[in-house]
Amino acid sequence: MKIGVLTFHRCINYGSYWQARCLVEGLRAEGHDAELMDHDAPSVRRAEWQCALQPSLPVPTRCADLTRYAAKARRFLKAFEGLPRSRRFALDRPEEAGTYDVVVVGSDEVWNFRHPWYGSRPIFFGERLNTRRLASYAASFGNHDAEDGIDPAWAAKLTRFDALSVRDENSRALLRSGLDREAELVLDPCLQFPPRHVSGSGARAPYLAVYGHSFPDWFAAAVREWAERAGRKIVSIGYRNDWADEHRIEAGPEEFSALIAHADSVATNFFHGCVFALHHRRPFVCAPSAYRFNKIRDLTRTLVAERHLVSEETPQAVHAELLGSEFDPAIGVRIEELRGHSGRYVRSILG
């Protein structure tokens, strides 16, 4: 079958890159002719580069780091070129994308009305796509809360989908209330079709990997205290965090995965920081930002990993236990259960 995967595959973001790659490679491993639908828009490209070079706004990037963030972005551009892609077409001209047996929309926040540059783009709601069958895989509404509902006009667009699956309960609740349909809950592609191997090595061991930025002071202090007591240096991946000992700002997507895989533990406030810690079976703590709270809360609940979410009230002893313990085998069991369920859903949409 010829399958088009419609997602945020050109974001200069480790999670966006890996979810797109894992999904298309997973479908190709099943014997299908799957490719990423290579949409493009100048306004999106400008927004991506601004975010890549100034990720912590309103706090500006220090001048010495600009070249490092630019190097990171160039590594992403090189990585994008290695992905299976369609011919390029304009984001607002989906009819020019080509013809497919199935278009799979997702993963990522493809339905997030609040996304700063992809929000409310009709293409992700299935408009004007040339396909016999339309389905979603692990789609998300991101930080658009279930209590806010879906405008009927946008809900009507989603009724054209033959099959719906999401990666978080918040998105499931939105579809339930807006469409009166029960979507399947499936694993993020990075857990369903995980990378088969890790290219490269990590930092000089032993170390704690930090992934994210704009962490609250209490979280930085708690992680720093544990690292000092445990004799671990702190390596910040992809972003500057002044409380880290070493910065790998320039890390490309492969190096990101390797640095998580070889870390002794992980501290993050990003969704895919949690996902890759889970994939590589690393102990972790997470202090989700407001923007990412819904999807991180639902991920950890689904995978019986809620205790890894910490707050300012979390005692230091709990941080130490979470960062210093072995990976909980119950989480691995739950991932395998959901992998079976997610696999059955994928086969159903391609059957």
Secondary structure, DSSP 4 states (H G I P E B T S, - for coil): -EEEEES-TT-SSHHHHHHHHHHHHHHHHTT-EEEE--EE-HHHHHHHHHHHHSTTTTSPPPHHHHHHHHHHHHHHHHHHHTS-B---EETT-GGGS-EEEEEEE-SBSTT-TT-TTTTT-GGGGTTT-EEEEEEESSB--TTS-GGG---HHHHHHHTT-SB-EESSHHHHHHHHHHHS--PEE---HHHHS--SS--S--SSSSEEEEE-SS--HHHHHHHHHHHHHHT-EEEEESS--TT-SEEETT--HHHHHHHHHT-SEEEESSHHHHHHHHHTT--EEE---TTTHHHHHHHHHHTT-GGGB--TTS-HHHHHHHHHSPPPHHHHHHHHHHHHHHHHHHHHHH-
